Amino acid sequence: MKKAAALVKALPSAKKAKLLSLLNKGKVEDFKDYPGVGPAKFANMKKGRPFKKVEDLANISGFGEATFKAVVAHAKSVK
């Protein structure tokens, strides 16, 4: 969880807020460009809603360190 917090801390606050909103309200199609997030991982993520903070995603089944890093990196690059 400490690694997850460190990764999220590097996100600008506007991107962090946008990602948190997407995690809580997004649809499977919203994650089509997110590496490692397919229908099965999305279903697990949806069961974990609502997320209080982005780091909570690291506790969801299927979201290991690599997938979590990829999601945060992609969120950082989205305009």
Secondary structure, DSSP 8 states (H G I E B T S, - for coil): -HHHHHHHHTS-HHHHHHHHHHHHH--GGGGTTSTT--HHHHHHHHHT-S-SSGGGGGGSTT--HHHHHHHHHHHHH--
